[in-house]
């Protein structure tokens, strides 16, 4: 989870309209907007996955944002939090925990099968490689989203 805060010289309603027009369903994004009572607007953006086999290539980053009206006139604080998709975290941790489970059963003496060494080692290695690759992709996706959003909103940092 990574947070990003900045200020924009527009009202929250204008910003939400800009974001919705730029990141709407036409451009392949899922954009949900929620108007709250205390002059704040929350939104959620993620990349739409049309086919199951696109999961490996798609953006696994989910954006949760909030537009907060400030005391000064016509300025808005934007708070954005980047999260990884639950499915990709589940895949990575499943590989790591299964690999550790097999290795722990061998070390504790519950099983003495030598093939469990290989299976546990392979699962642990796959989980570790997946974790590193997913973290690198997450950092790249955050940079892409920052460039996209700052281009849409023309923000002052």
N, C-alpha and C positions, 0 to 999 in steps of 0.2 A: 504494500500500500504506500503510494507516494502522494504527497499533497503539493499543490501549486496555488499560490494566492497572487492576485494582481488587481489593479483598479482600472476601470474603463470610464470614459467621459460620455456616458449615455445612461438612460434610465433602464431599470430592470426589464420593463416591457419591450423596449426597443431591442435590447440585447437578446431576449428570448425569441423575438421575431427573426432577428438575423441568424441565430443559431438554428432555429427550426427550418428556415428556408434553405440554409446551406447544408444542414445535416439531416434533412428529411428523408423519407423513404425513397425518393427518386434517386438519391445518390448512394444507395446501398446501406444506409445506417438505420438503426432503430433508435428513434428519439422520443423519449417520454418526458412530458412537461407537467409540473404540478405547482399550481399557484397556492401559496400558503397565506395565512391570515395577516401576519405581521410584516407586510411589504417585502417578503422574500419569495423567490421562485426557485424551486429545485428542479433539476433535470438529470436525465440518465441517458447515456449514449453508448451504443455498442455496434460493432460491425455485424451485419446480417450474414448468416451462413445459409446458403441456399441448398447445398448438397452436403451429405455427410463426409465425403472424401475431401471437401474443402477445409475441414477442421484443421488439417495439418498446415495449411497455407494461410489461413485467415488470422486476423488480429484477435488475440485472446484477451485484450484489454477492455475493461469496462470503466466508463467515466461516470462518476457521480459528482454533480456540481450544484452550487447554490449561488444565486444572485442576491446580494444583500444591499439594500438602499442605504447610503450613508447620510450623515447629517448635512453635508454640503450639497448644494443644488446640482442636479444632473450628473452625479457620480455614483458609480456602483462598484462595490467590492465583489470580486468573483473568487470563489473558493472551489477548487476542483481536486478531487481525489481519484487517483488511478488505481484500479484493482485488477487482479488477474481473475480470469473466469474460473469458477469452481470446478468445472470438469477437468481442466488441465492440471490444476493442483491435485485433484483426486488421482489422476493417472500417475503423476510423478511420485506422490507419497505411497501409493499402492505398491509400486515397484520397489521402492526403498524398504518399506516395512516387510514385504514378503522376502526380500533378500536377507534382511536382518533376522527374520524369523527362522529361515532355513539354517543360517549360520549359527544362531543361538541354540537350536535343537541339536546340532552336531556337537558344539562345544560342551553343552550341559550333559551330553551322554544319552539323551532320549533316543536318538537314532545314530547308528554308526555307518550309515550308507555313504559311500564315497561319492556317489553321484550327486548327493545333496550339496557337497562342497561346490561342485561345478554350477549347479542350478542356482544356489544362493549367491555365489560370486557373480554370475552373469546378471541376475536380477538386480543386485546391488550396483553393479557397474552401469547397467542400463538406466537405473533410477538416477544415479549421480550425473551421468551424461545428459539425461533429459532435464534435470534440474538446472544445470549450468546453461544449456541451450535455451530453456524457457526464460531464465533470468536475463540473458543477453537479448532475446527477442522482446521481452517486456521493456527493457531500457530503450531499445530502438523504437518501439511502438509509442512510448511516452514522448520521445523527441518528435516523432511524426505528428502526434496529436497536438503538442505544444505549438509547433509551427502552423498547423492547420487552424487551430483556435485563435492564436494571436493574429494570424492573417485575416480571419473573419471579423474579429472584434477590434483590430487595430488598437491594442492595449498599450498602456504605459506601464513599464515594469519597475 
